[in-house]
Amino acid sequence: MSYYFSKRIDSTFDEAVARVTEELKKEGFGILTEIDVKETLKKKLDVDFPQYKILGACNPPFAYKALQAESKIGTML
């Protein structure tokens, strides 16, 4: 069982991040955090890593509903 999905697209990394952010916004999600993994690993470990960003997307109504159903779900959000 896979824990992710992926798709190859014809755009730059930054264009892809901007497009994903915009599409998430259309669906009611905001980006609460953005972690630049490449930059962090370079700074902390002095290692090179491919471009990689973690977007902390949140849809407040969905998050609230999930938290009402399971108070510990925050570990997965």
N, CA, C and O atoms as a Maestro MAE file, in Angstrom:
{
 s_m_m2io_version
 :::
 2.0.0
}

f_m_ct {
 s_m_title
 :::
 protein
 m_atom[308] {
  # First column is atom index #
  i_m_mmod_type
  r_m_x_coord
  r_m_y_coord
  r_m_z_coord
  i_m_residue_number
  s_m_chain_name
  s_m_pdb_residue_name
  s_m_pdb_atom_name
  i_m_atomic_number
  :::
  1 25 0.840 -1.185 0.000 1 A "MET " " N  " 7
  2 3 0.000 0.000 0.000 1 A "MET " " CA " 6
  3 2 0.888 1.252 0.000 1 A "MET " " C  " 6
  4 15 1.789 1.387 0.829 1 A "MET " " O  " 8
  5 25 0.627 2.139 -0.916 2 A "SER " " N  " 7
  6 3 1.415 3.362 -1.028 2 A "SER " " CA " 6
  7 2 0.869 4.434 -0.080 2 A "SER " " C  " 6
  8 15 -0.338 4.504 0.152 2 A "SER " " O  " 8
  9 25 1.730 5.240 0.446 3 A "TYR " " N  " 7
  10 3 1.329 6.312 1.352 3 A "TYR " " CA " 6
  11 2 1.412 7.696 0.694 3 A "TYR " " C  " 6
  12 15 1.341 8.717 1.378 3 A "TYR " " O  " 8
  13 25 1.561 7.723 -0.609 4 A "TYR " " N  " 7
  14 3 1.634 8.989 -1.332 4 A "TYR " " CA " 6
  15 2 1.135 8.780 -2.758 4 A "TYR " " C  " 6
  16 15 0.951 7.651 -3.214 4 A "TYR " " O  " 8
  17 25 0.923 9.889 -3.441 5 A "PHE " " N  " 7
  18 3 0.664 9.818 -4.870 5 A "PHE " " CA " 6
  19 2 1.550 10.852 -5.533 5 A "PHE " " C  " 6
  20 15 1.957 11.832 -4.908 5 A "PHE " " O  " 8
  21 25 1.844 10.629 -6.795 6 A "SER " " N  " 7
  22 3 2.720 11.548 -7.509 6 A "SER " " CA " 6
  23 2 2.273 11.676 -8.954 6 A "SER " " C  " 6
  24 15 1.528 10.851 -9.485 6 A "SER " " O  " 8
  25 25 2.757 12.740 -9.561 7 A "LYS " " N  " 7
  26 3 2.453 12.988 -10.963 7 A "LYS " " CA " 6
  27 2 3.594 13.821 -11.541 7 A "LYS " " C  " 6
  28 15 4.037 14.787 -10.921 7 A "LYS " " O  " 8
  29 25 4.059 13.455 -12.707 8 A "ARG " " N  " 7
  30 3 5.091 14.237 -13.391 8 A "ARG " " CA " 6
  31 2 4.400 15.335 -14.198 8 A "ARG " " C  " 6
  32 15 3.413 15.092 -14.893 8 A "ARG " " O  " 8
  33 25 4.937 16.531 -14.090 9 A "ILE " " N  " 7
  34 3 4.363 17.663 -14.812 9 A "ILE " " CA " 6
  35 2 5.475 18.417 -15.528 9 A "ILE " " C  " 6
  36 15 6.649 18.318 -15.169 9 A "ILE " " O  " 8
  37 25 5.084 19.163 -16.536 10 A "ASP " " N  " 7
  38 3 6.042 19.919 -17.333 10 A "ASP " " CA " 6
  39 2 6.087 21.359 -16.829 10 A "ASP " " C  " 6
  40 15 5.467 22.249 -17.411 10 A "ASP " " O  " 8
  41 25 6.825 21.577 -15.744 11 A "SER " " N  " 7
  42 3 7.007 22.925 -15.209 11 A "SER " " CA " 6
  43 2 8.224 22.924 -14.294 11 A "SER " " C  " 6
  44 15 8.776 21.872 -13.972 11 A "SER " " O  " 8
  45 25 8.630 24.108 -13.886 12 A "THR " " N  " 7
  46 3 9.740 24.202 -12.941 12 A "THR " " CA " 6
  47 2 9.238 23.831 -11.547 12 A "THR " " C  " 6
  48 15 8.033 23.771 -11.301 12 A "THR " " O  " 8
  49 25 10.165 23.589 -10.661 13 A "PHE " " N  " 7
  50 3 9.819 23.255 -9.281 13 A "PHE " " CA " 6
  51 2 9.000 24.378 -8.645 13 A "PHE " " C  " 6
  52 15 7.953 24.128 -8.047 13 A "PHE " " O  " 8
  53 25 9.480 25.610 -8.777 14 A "ASP " " N  " 7
  54 3 8.783 26.751 -8.172 14 A "ASP " " CA " 6
  55 2 7.395 26.953 -8.774 14 A "ASP " " C  " 6
  56 15 6.450 27.290 -8.060 14 A "ASP " " O  " 8
  57 25 7.269 26.748 -10.082 15 A "GLU " " N  " 7
  58 3 5.948 26.844 -10.719 15 A "GLU " " CA " 6
  59 2 5.013 25.775 -10.172 15 A "GLU " " C  " 6
  60 15 3.831 26.033 -9.946 15 A "GLU " " O  " 8
  61 25 5.537 24.586 -9.963 16 A "ALA " " N  " 7
  62 3 4.717 23.491 -9.431 16 A "ALA " " CA " 6
  63 2 4.242 23.800 -8.016 16 A "ALA " " C  " 6
  64 15 3.078 23.569 -7.689 16 A "ALA " " O  " 8
  65 25 5.130 24.319 -7.178 17 A "VAL " " N  " 7
  66 3 4.747 24.677 -5.809 17 A "VAL " " CA " 6
  67 2 3.675 25.763 -5.836 17 A "VAL " " C  " 6
  68 15 2.701 25.688 -5.086 17 A "VAL " " O  " 8
  69 25 3.842 26.764 -6.684 18 A "ALA " " N  " 7
  70 3 2.852 27.841 -6.796 18 A "ALA " " CA " 6
  71 2 1.507 27.299 -7.274 18 A "ALA " " C  " 6
  72 15 0.457 27.699 -6.772 18 A "ALA " " O  " 8
  73 25 1.542 26.398 -8.236 19 A "ARG " " N  " 7
  74 3 0.293 25.831 -8.765 19 A "ARG " " CA " 6
  75 2 -0.416 24.983 -7.709 19 A "ARG " " C  " 6
  76 15 -1.630 25.088 -7.538 19 A "ARG " " O  " 8
  77 25 0.335 24.155 -7.011 20 A "VAL " " N  " 7
  78 3 -0.261 23.336 -5.948 20 A "VAL " " CA " 6
  79 2 -0.870 24.233 -4.875 20 A "VAL " " C  " 6
  80 15 -1.978 23.977 -4.404 20 A "VAL " " O  " 8
  81 25 -0.149 25.279 -4.491 21 A "THR " " N  " 7
  82 3 -0.651 26.212 -3.480 21 A "THR " " CA " 6
  83 2 -1.957 26.852 -3.938 21 A "THR " " C  " 6
  84 15 -2.905 26.954 -3.159 21 A "THR " " O  " 8
  85 25 -2.010 27.279 -5.184 22 A "GLU " " N  " 7
  86 3 -3.218 27.908 -5.735 22 A "GLU " " CA " 6
  87 2 -4.376 26.916 -5.801 22 A "GLU " " C  " 6
  88 15 -5.505 27.259 -5.451 22 A "GLU " " O  " 8
  89 25 -4.109 25.706 -6.241 23 A "GLU " " N  " 7
  90 3 -5.175 24.698 -6.332 23 A "GLU " " CA " 6
  91 2 -5.692 24.315 -4.950 23 A "GLU " " C  " 6
  92 15 -6.892 24.100 -4.775 23 A "GLU " " O  " 8
  93 25 -4.809 24.229 -3.980 24 A "LEU " " N  " 7
  94 3 -5.248 23.956 -2.608 24 A "LEU " " CA " 6
  95 2 -6.141 25.085 -2.102 24 A "LEU " " C  " 6
  96 15 -7.150 24.839 -1.442 24 A "LEU " " O  " 8
  97 25 -5.763 26.325 -2.415 25 A "LYS " " N  " 7
  98 3 -6.555 27.488 -2.001 25 A "LYS " " CA " 6
  99 2 -7.967 27.410 -2.573 25 A "LYS " " C  " 6
  100 15 -8.936 27.721 -1.882 25 A "LYS " " O  " 8
  101 25 -8.085 26.996 -3.829 26 A "LYS " " N  " 7
  102 3 -9.403 26.863 -4.461 26 A "LYS " " CA " 6
  103 2 -10.282 25.852 -3.734 26 A "LYS " " C  " 6
  104 15 -11.509 25.944 -3.772 26 A "LYS " " O  " 8
  105 25 -9.647 24.886 -3.072 27 A "GLU " " N  " 7
  106 3 -10.376 23.841 -2.349 27 A "GLU " " CA " 6
  107 2 -10.540 24.166 -0.866 27 A "GLU " " C  " 6
  108 15 -10.972 23.315 -0.088 27 A "GLU " " O  " 8
  109 25 -10.197 25.386 -0.475 28 A "GLY " " N  " 7
  110 3 -10.396 25.814 0.905 28 A "GLY " " CA " 6
  111 2 -9.233 25.552 1.846 28 A "GLY " " C  " 6
  112 15 -9.381 25.653 3.064 28 A "GLY " " O  " 8
  113 25 -8.074 25.215 1.286 29 A "PHE " " N  " 7
  114 3 -6.896 24.954 2.104 29 A "PHE " " CA " 6
  115 2 -5.978 26.166 2.099 29 A "PHE " " C  " 6
  116 15 -5.822 26.832 1.076 29 A "PHE " " O  " 8
  117 25 -5.382 26.444 3.229 30 A "GLY " " N  " 7
  118 3 -4.345 27.455 3.325 30 A "GLY " " CA " 6
  119 2 -3.041 26.773 3.682 30 A "GLY " " C  " 6
  120 15 -3.042 25.671 4.231 30 A "GLY " " O  " 8
  121 25 -1.933 27.417 3.374 31 A "ILE " " N  " 7
  122 3 -0.624 26.872 3.714 31 A "ILE " " CA " 6
  123 2 -0.184 27.517 5.027 31 A "ILE " " C  " 6
  124 15 0.117 28.709 5.076 31 A "ILE " " O  " 8
  125 25 -0.151 26.710 6.091 32 A "LEU " " N  " 7
  126 3 0.247 27.206 7.403 32 A "LEU " " CA " 6
  127 2 1.760 27.202 7.577 32 A "LEU " " C  " 6
  128 15 2.321 28.067 8.250 32 A "LEU " " O  " 8
  129 25 2.411 26.223 6.966 33 A "THR " " N  " 7
  130 3 3.864 26.115 7.066 33 A "THR " " CA " 6
  131 2 4.442 25.689 5.723 33 A "THR " " C  " 6
  132 15 3.779 25.028 4.923 33 A "THR " " O  " 8
  133 25 5.666 26.073 5.498 34 A "GLU " " N  " 7
  134 3 6.392 25.646 4.298 34 A "GLU " " CA " 6
  135 2 7.822 25.342 4.718 34 A "GLU " " C  " 6
  136 15 8.558 26.236 5.135 34 A "GLU " " O  " 8
  137 25 8.208 24.086 4.607 35 A "ILE " " N  " 7
  138 3 9.549 23.666 5.003 35 A "ILE " " CA " 6
  139 2 10.368 23.390 3.747 35 A "ILE " " C  " 6
  140 15 10.015 22.533 2.936 35 A "ILE " " O  " 8
  141 25 11.450 24.116 3.601 36 A "ASP " " N  " 7
  142 3 12.372 23.898 2.491 36 A "ASP " " CA " 6
  143 2 13.393 22.866 2.962 36 A "ASP " " C  " 6
  144 15 14.382 23.207 3.612 36 A "ASP " " O  " 8
  145 25 13.144 21.611 2.629 37 A "VAL " " N  " 7
  146 3 13.980 20.508 3.104 37 A "VAL " " CA " 6
  147 2 15.407 20.635 2.579 37 A "VAL " " C  " 6
  148 15 16.365 20.420 3.321 37 A "VAL " " O  " 8
  149 25 15.549 20.980 1.314 38 A "LYS " " N  " 7
  150 3 16.889 21.134 0.726 38 A "LYS " " CA " 6
  151 2 17.707 22.156 1.513 38 A "LYS " " C  " 6
  152 15 18.853 21.899 1.882 38 A "LYS " " O  " 8
  153 25 17.106 23.313 1.763 39 A "GLU " " N  " 7
  154 3 17.795 24.385 2.483 39 A "GLU " " CA " 6
  155 2 18.112 23.971 3.924 39 A "GLU " " C  " 6
  156 15 19.206 24.233 4.423 39 A "GLU " " O  " 8
  157 25 17.166 23.334 4.574 40 A "THR " " N  " 7
  158 3 17.359 22.915 5.963 40 A "THR " " CA " 6
  159 2 18.481 21.891 6.091 40 A "THR " " C  " 6
  160 15 19.320 21.992 6.986 40 A "THR " " O  " 8
  161 25 18.497 20.901 5.192 41 A "LEU " " N  " 7
  162 3 19.551 19.883 5.258 41 A "LEU " " CA " 6
  163 2 20.925 20.470 4.950 41 A "LEU " " C  " 6
  164 15 21.929 20.051 5.526 41 A "LEU " " O  " 8
  165 25 20.965 21.434 4.047 42 A "LYS " " N  " 7
  166 3 22.241 22.094 3.736 42 A "LYS " " CA " 6
  167 2 22.734 22.863 4.960 42 A "LYS " " C  " 6
  168 15 23.904 22.777 5.335 42 A "LYS " " O  " 8
  169 25 21.831 23.608 5.568 43 A "LYS " " N  " 7
  170 3 22.184 24.441 6.711 43 A "LYS " " CA " 6
  171 2 22.583 23.605 7.933 43 A "LYS " " C  " 6
  172 15 23.573 23.910 8.599 43 A "LYS " " O  " 8
  173 25 21.824 22.566 8.222 44 A "LYS " " N  " 7
  174 3 22.039 21.786 9.443 44 A "LYS " " CA " 6
  175 2 23.075 20.673 9.300 44 A "LYS " " C  " 6
  176 15 23.805 20.375 10.245 44 A "LYS " " O  " 8
  177 25 23.138 20.059 8.120 45 A "LEU " " N  " 7
  178 3 24.018 18.903 7.932 45 A "LEU " " CA " 6
  179 2 25.089 19.108 6.867 45 A "LEU " " C  " 6
  180 15 25.961 18.261 6.680 45 A "LEU " " O  " 8
  181 25 25.014 20.241 6.172 46 A "ASP " " N  " 7
  182 3 25.928 20.531 5.066 46 A "ASP " " CA " 6
  183 2 25.924 19.414 4.023 46 A "ASP " " C  " 6
  184 15 26.973 18.979 3.547 46 A "ASP " " O  " 8
  185 25 24.705 18.961 3.680 47 A "VAL " " N  " 7
  186 3 24.552 17.955 2.624 47 A "VAL " " CA " 6
  187 2 23.704 18.538 1.506 47 A "VAL " " C  " 6
  188 15 22.853 19.399 1.732 47 A "VAL " " O  " 8
  189 25 23.950 18.056 0.305 48 A "ASP " " N  " 7
  190 3 23.147 18.468 -0.841 48 A "ASP " " CA " 6
  191 2 21.976 17.510 -0.988 48 A "ASP " " C  " 6
  192 15 22.117 16.300 -0.807 48 A "ASP " " O  " 8
  193 25 20.829 18.065 -1.317 49 A "PHE " " N  " 7
  194 3 19.605 17.282 -1.461 49 A "PHE " " CA " 6
  195 2 18.793 17.923 -2.576 49 A "PHE " " C  " 6
  196 15 18.834 19.143 -2.732 49 A "PHE " " O  " 8
  197 25 18.061 17.144 -3.348 50 A "PRO " " N  " 7
  198 3 17.239 17.731 -4.413 50 A "PRO " " CA " 6
  199 2 16.178 18.681 -3.842 50 A "PRO " " C  " 6
  200 15 15.858 18.640 -2.654 50 A "PRO " " O  " 8
  201 25 15.651 19.524 -4.710 51 A "GLN " " N  " 7
  202 3 14.588 20.433 -4.275 51 A "GLN " " CA " 6
  203 2 13.447 19.620 -3.677 51 A "GLN " " C  " 6
  204 15 12.991 18.636 -4.260 51 A "GLN " " O  " 8
  205 25 12.997 20.050 -2.509 52 A "TYR " " N  " 7
  206 3 11.974 19.299 -1.784 52 A "TYR " " CA " 6
  207 2 11.325 20.257 -0.795 52 A "TYR " " C  " 6
  208 15 12.011 20.830 0.052 52 A "TYR " " O  " 8
  209 25 10.025 20.434 -0.892 53 A "LYS " " N  " 7
  210 3 9.301 21.293 0.047 53 A "LYS " " CA " 6
  211 2 8.159 20.515 0.661 53 A "LYS " " C  " 6
  212 15 7.506 19.707 0.001 53 A "LYS " " O  " 8
  213 25 7.931 20.770 1.929 54 A "ILE " " N  " 7
  214 3 6.782 20.212 2.630 54 A "ILE " " CA " 6
  215 2 5.826 21.367 2.884 54 A "ILE " " C  " 6
  216 15 6.168 22.330 3.571 54 A "ILE " " O  " 8
  217 25 4.625 21.263 2.326 55 A "LEU " " N  " 7
  218 3 3.607 22.290 2.518 55 A "LEU " " CA " 6
  219 2 2.639 21.819 3.595 55 A "LEU " " C  " 6
  220 15 2.016 20.765 3.465 55 A "LEU " " O  " 8
  221 25 2.520 22.593 4.637 56 A "GLY " " N  " 7
  222 3 1.574 22.278 5.712 56 A "GLY " " CA " 6
  223 2 0.226 22.884 5.372 56 A "GLY " " C  " 6
  224 15 -0.083 24.002 5.784 56 A "GLY " " O  " 8
  225 25 -0.573 22.144 4.621 57 A "ALA " " N  " 7
  226 3 -1.874 22.634 4.160 57 A "ALA " " CA " 6
  227 2 -2.955 22.312 5.187 57 A "ALA " " C  " 6
  228 15 -2.951 21.238 5.789 57 A "ALA " " O  " 8
  229 25 -3.873 23.246 5.381 58 A "CYS " " N  " 7
  230 3 -4.949 23.045 6.349 58 A "CYS " " CA " 6
  231 2 -6.267 23.581 5.804 58 A "CYS " " C  " 6
  232 15 -6.329 24.679 5.252 58 A "CYS " " O  " 8
  233 25 -7.308 22.792 5.969 59 A "ASN " " N  " 7
  234 3 -8.675 23.217 5.688 59 A "ASN " " CA " 6
  235 2 -9.364 23.230 7.047 59 A "ASN " " C  " 6
  236 15 -9.712 22.166 7.560 59 A "ASN " " O  " 8
  237 25 -9.571 24.410 7.649 60 A "PRO " " N  " 7
  238 3 -10.085 24.472 9.015 60 A "PRO " " CA " 6
  239 2 -11.363 23.664 9.276 60 A "PRO " " C  " 6
  240 15 -11.426 22.974 10.294 60 A "PRO " " O  " 8
  241 25 -12.386 23.715 8.406 61 A "PRO " " N  " 7
  242 3 -13.566 22.889 8.695 61 A "PRO " " CA " 6
  243 2 -13.253 21.391 8.725 61 A "PRO " " C  " 6
  244 15 -13.770 20.667 9.576 61 A "PRO " " O  " 8
  245 25 -12.407 20.922 7.799 62 A "PHE " " N  " 7
  246 3 -12.025 19.506 7.796 62 A "PHE " " CA " 6
  247 2 -11.223 19.161 9.051 62 A "PHE " " C  " 6
  248 15 -11.444 18.123 9.674 62 A "PHE " " O  " 8
  249 25 -10.291 20.041 9.413 63 A "ALA " " N  " 7
  250 3 -9.466 19.794 10.594 63 A "ALA " " CA " 6
  251 2 -10.330 19.739 11.851 63 A "ALA " " C  " 6
  252 15 -10.140 18.868 12.700 63 A "ALA " " O  " 8
  253 25 -11.265 20.654 11.969 64 A "TYR " " N  " 7
  254 3 -12.151 20.682 13.138 64 A "TYR " " CA " 6
  255 2 -12.988 19.413 13.220 64 A "TYR " " C  " 6
  256 15 -13.127 18.822 14.291 64 A "TYR " " O  " 8
  257 25 -13.540 18.998 12.096 65 A "LYS " " N  " 7
  258 3 -14.350 17.779 12.061 65 A "LYS " " CA " 6
  259 2 -13.512 16.561 12.459 65 A "LYS " " C  " 6
  260 15 -13.967 15.714 13.228 65 A "LYS " " O  " 8
  261 25 -12.303 16.480 11.940 66 A "ALA " " N  " 7
  262 3 -11.416 15.362 12.274 66 A "ALA " " CA " 6
  263 2 -11.064 15.371 13.757 66 A "ALA " " C  " 6
  264 15 -11.055 14.321 14.399 66 A "ALA " " O  " 8
  265 25 -10.774 16.548 14.304 67 A "LEU " " N  " 7
  266 3 -10.424 16.656 15.719 67 A "LEU " " CA " 6
  267 2 -11.600 16.323 16.628 67 A "LEU " " C  " 6
  268 15 -11.410 15.791 17.722 67 A "LEU " " O  " 8
  269 25 -12.810 16.632 16.181 68 A "GLN " " N  " 7
  270 3 -13.989 16.260 16.968 68 A "GLN " " CA " 6
  271 2 -14.150 14.744 17.008 68 A "GLN " " C  " 6
  272 15 -14.547 14.186 18.031 68 A "GLN " " O  " 8
  273 25 -13.847 14.088 15.912 69 A "ALA " " N  " 7
  274 3 -13.992 12.633 15.832 69 A "ALA " " CA " 6
  275 2 -12.876 11.916 16.588 69 A "ALA " " C  " 6
  276 15 -13.103 10.863 17.185 69 A "ALA " " O  " 8
  277 25 -11.675 12.484 16.561 70 A "GLU " " N  " 7
  278 3 -10.513 11.835 17.198 70 A "GLU " " CA " 6
  279 2 -9.547 12.913 17.666 70 A "GLU " " C  " 6
  280 15 -8.842 13.512 16.854 70 A "GLU " " O  " 8
  281 25 -9.512 13.160 18.955 71 A "SER " " N  " 7
  282 3 -8.721 14.272 19.492 71 A "SER " " CA " 6
  283 2 -7.216 14.135 19.249 71 A "SER " " C  " 6
  284 15 -6.501 15.137 19.274 71 A "SER " " O  " 8
  285 25 -6.730 12.935 19.020 72 A "LYS " " N  " 7
  286 3 -5.295 12.728 18.788 72 A "LYS " " CA " 6
  287 2 -4.924 12.772 17.305 72 A "LYS " " C  " 6
  288 15 -3.771 12.529 16.949 72 A "LYS " " O  " 8
  289 25 -5.889 13.079 16.444 73 A "ILE " " N  " 7
  290 3 -5.643 13.087 14.997 73 A "ILE " " CA " 6
  291 2 -4.611 14.148 14.603 73 A "ILE " " C  " 6
  292 15 -4.037 14.079 13.517 73 A "ILE " " O  " 8
  293 25 -4.378 15.113 15.467 74 A "GLY " " N  " 7
  294 3 -3.387 16.148 15.182 74 A "GLY " " CA " 6
  295 2 -2.005 15.595 14.885 74 A "GLY " " C  " 6
  296 15 -1.206 16.249 14.214 74 A "GLY " " O  " 8
  297 25 -1.716 14.395 15.377 75 A "THR " " N  " 7
  298 3 -0.422 13.782 15.078 75 A "THR " " CA " 6
  299 2 -0.307 13.412 13.609 75 A "THR " " C  " 6
  300 15 0.795 13.177 13.112 75 A "THR " " O  " 8
  301 25 -1.431 13.357 12.912 76 A "MET " " N  " 7
  302 3 -1.448 12.988 11.498 76 A "MET " " CA " 6
  303 2 -1.739 14.173 10.581 76 A "MET " " C  " 6
  304 15 -1.620 14.049 9.362 76 A "MET " " O  " 8
  305 25 -2.111 15.297 11.134 77 A "LEU " " N  " 7
  306 3 -2.486 16.448 10.302 77 A "LEU " " CA " 6
  307 2 -1.259 17.235 9.878 77 A "LEU " " C  " 6
  308 15 -1.382 18.238 9.174 77 A "LEU " " O  " 8
  :::
 }
 m_bond[307] {
  # First column is bond index #
  i_m_from
  i_m_to
  i_m_order
  :::
  1 1 2 1
  2 2 3 1
  3 3 4 2
  4 3 5 1
  5 5 6 1
  6 6 7 1
  7 7 8 2
  8 7 9 1
  9 9 10 1
  10 10 11 1
  11 11 12 2
  12 11 13 1
  13 13 14 1
  14 14 15 1
  15 15 16 2
  16 15 17 1
  17 17 18 1
  18 18 19 1
  19 19 20 2
  20 19 21 1
  21 21 22 1
  22 22 23 1
  23 23 24 2
  24 23 25 1
  25 25 26 1
  26 26 27 1
  27 27 28 2
  28 27 29 1
  29 29 30 1
  30 30 31 1
  31 31 32 2
  32 31 33 1
  33 33 34 1
  34 34 35 1
  35 35 36 2
  36 35 37 1
  37 37 38 1
  38 38 39 1
  39 39 40 2
  40 39 41 1
  41 41 42 1
  42 42 43 1
  43 43 44 2
  44 43 45 1
  45 45 46 1
  46 46 47 1
  47 47 48 2
  48 47 49 1
  49 49 50 1
  50 50 51 1
  51 51 52 2
  52 51 53 1
  53 53 54 1
  54 54 55 1
  55 55 56 2
  56 55 57 1
  57 57 58 1
  58 58 59 1
  59 59 60 2
  60 59 61 1
  61 61 62 1
  62 62 63 1
  63 63 64 2
  64 63 65 1
  65 65 66 1
  66 66 67 1
  67 67 68 2
  68 67 69 1
  69 69 70 1
  70 70 71 1
  71 71 72 2
  72 71 73 1
  73 73 74 1
  74 74 75 1
  75 75 76 2
  76 75 77 1
  77 77 78 1
  78 78 79 1
  79 79 80 2
  80 79 81 1
  81 81 82 1
  82 82 83 1
  83 83 84 2
  84 83 85 1
  85 85 86 1
  86 86 87 1
  87 87 88 2
  88 87 89 1
  89 89 90 1
  90 90 91 1
  91 91 92 2
  92 91 93 1
  93 93 94 1
  94 94 95 1
  95 95 96 2
  96 95 97 1
  97 97 98 1
  98 98 99 1
  99 99 100 2
  100 99 101 1
  101 101 102 1
  102 102 103 1
  103 103 104 2
  104 103 105 1
  105 105 106 1
  106 106 107 1
  107 107 108 2
  108 107 109 1
  109 109 110 1
  110 110 111 1
  111 111 112 2
  112 111 113 1
  113 113 114 1
  114 114 115 1
  115 115 116 2
  116 115 117 1
  117 117 118 1
  118 118 119 1
  119 119 120 2
  120 119 121 1
  121 121 122 1
  122 122 123 1
  123 123 124 2
  124 123 125 1
  125 125 126 1
  126 126 127 1
  127 127 128 2
  128 127 129 1
  129 129 130 1
  130 130 131 1
  131 131 132 2
  132 131 133 1
  133 133 134 1
  134 134 135 1
  135 135 136 2
  136 135 137 1
  137 137 138 1
  138 138 139 1
  139 139 140 2
  140 139 141 1
  141 141 142 1
  142 142 143 1
  143 143 144 2
  144 143 145 1
  145 145 146 1
  146 146 147 1
  147 147 148 2
  148 147 149 1
  149 149 150 1
  150 150 151 1
  151 151 152 2
  152 151 153 1
  153 153 154 1
  154 154 155 1
  155 155 156 2
  156 155 157 1
  157 157 158 1
  158 158 159 1
  159 159 160 2
  160 159 161 1
  161 161 162 1
  162 162 163 1
  163 163 164 2
  164 163 165 1
  165 165 166 1
  166 166 167 1
  167 167 168 2
  168 167 169 1
  169 169 170 1
  170 170 171 1
  171 171 172 2
  172 171 173 1
  173 173 174 1
  174 174 175 1
  175 175 176 2
  176 175 177 1
  177 177 178 1
  178 178 179 1
  179 179 180 2
  180 179 181 1
  181 181 182 1
  182 182 183 1
  183 183 184 2
  184 183 185 1
  185 185 186 1
  186 186 187 1
  187 187 188 2
  188 187 189 1
  189 189 190 1
  190 190 191 1
  191 191 192 2
  192 191 193 1
  193 193 194 1
  194 194 195 1
  195 195 196 2
  196 195 197 1
  197 197 198 1
  198 198 199 1
  199 199 200 2
  200 199 201 1
  201 201 202 1
  202 202 203 1
  203 203 204 2
  204 203 205 1
  205 205 206 1
  206 206 207 1
  207 207 208 2
  208 207 209 1
  209 209 210 1
  210 210 211 1
  211 211 212 2
  212 211 213 1
  213 213 214 1
  214 214 215 1
  215 215 216 2
  216 215 217 1
  217 217 218 1
  218 218 219 1
  219 219 220 2
  220 219 221 1
  221 221 222 1
  222 222 223 1
  223 223 224 2
  224 223 225 1
  225 225 226 1
  226 226 227 1
  227 227 228 2
  228 227 229 1
  229 229 230 1
  230 230 231 1
  231 231 232 2
  232 231 233 1
  233 233 234 1
  234 234 235 1
  235 235 236 2
  236 235 237 1
  237 237 238 1
  238 238 239 1
  239 239 240 2
  240 239 241 1
  241 241 242 1
  242 242 243 1
  243 243 244 2
  244 243 245 1
  245 245 246 1
  246 246 247 1
  247 247 248 2
  248 247 249 1
  249 249 250 1
  250 250 251 1
  251 251 252 2
  252 251 253 1
  253 253 254 1
  254 254 255 1
  255 255 256 2
  256 255 257 1
  257 257 258 1
  258 258 259 1
  259 259 260 2
  260 259 261 1
  261 261 262 1
  262 262 263 1
  263 263 264 2
  264 263 265 1
  265 265 266 1
  266 266 267 1
  267 267 268 2
  268 267 269 1
  269 269 270 1
  270 270 271 1
  271 271 272 2
  272 271 273 1
  273 273 274 1
  274 274 275 1
  275 275 276 2
  276 275 277 1
  277 277 278 1
  278 278 279 1
  279 279 280 2
  280 279 281 1
  281 281 282 1
  282 282 283 1
  283 283 284 2
  284 283 285 1
  285 285 286 1
  286 286 287 1
  287 287 288 2
  288 287 289 1
  289 289 290 1
  290 290 291 1
  291 291 292 2
  292 291 293 1
  293 293 294 1
  294 294 295 1
  295 295 296 2
  296 295 297 1
  297 297 298 1
  298 298 299 1
  299 299 300 2
  300 299 301 1
  301 301 302 1
  302 302 303 1
  303 303 304 2
  304 303 305 1
  305 305 306 1
  306 306 307 1
  307 307 308 2
  :::
 }
}
